[in-house]
Amino acid sequence: MGSLSIWHWLIVLLIVMLIFGTKKLRNMGADLGGAVRGFKEGMREGGDRPDAAPAPQVTGKTVDGEVKSKTESKA
């Protein structure tokens, strides 16, 4: 009872096509396909770079201390 049958999906598709038109839906599909293709190529290029330099290590000094009292400055 909770699932939609194929007829429900066909009616929804028909209404969407009437509202947006087939040309706009085709353009949106092409844009989505191009985005997915670009994402896959980007992921593939990221894995092909074993010679890439590692991120630089940040070195610094740590200051240990204790706060004795909290003061507020009035400006």
N, C-alpha and C positions, 0 to 999 in steps of 0.2 A: 504494500500500500504506500510506503514511503518513497519507493524508487520511481523514477520517471521512465516511461516506455519510449520506444523509438518515435512514436507518433507525437509525443509531447516535445521531443527535441526537434522534430521536423517543423512543428508549428512555431517554436521559438526561433528557429533559423529563418523561416519565412518572414516573421515579423521583423527580425533584425535586418534582413535584406531589404525589406520595404522601407525601413527607417533610414538606413545608412546608404543603401545603393551598392551595387556590385563593384563599381570602380573604387569606391573608398575602401571597401572590405579587401579588395585585391591589393591596394596600396599598403594597407595596414599589415596584411600577411607578408608582403615582400619586405617591409621594414622589420618585422619581427624575425623573419628568416635571416636577414642580413645581420641583425644584432646577435643572433645565436651563432652564426658563422664567425663573426668577428670575435666573440667570446671564446669559441673553441680554438681559433688561431692564436689568440693571446695566451691561452693556457698552454698550448703546444710550444710556443716560443719561450715561455717561462721555464719549461722543463728542459729545453735544449741548451741552456747556458751554464754548463758545469764550470767553465773557466771564469765566471764572473767573480769579481773581488768580493770578499765577505764584508759585512758591515763593519765600520771602524769601531773599535772598542773605546768606550768612554772611560777615561781614568780621571780621578780627582781625589781630593782629600775629604775625609769625613771628619766633621767636628763633633766631638762628644761634649755634652754640657748638660746643665740642669737649670731649669727656670725656677728662680727663688720666689719671685712675686710678679704679678701681672700689673702693668701700669698702663693707664690710658692717657693718650695725649689729647689735649683740647686745642683745637685749631680755631 
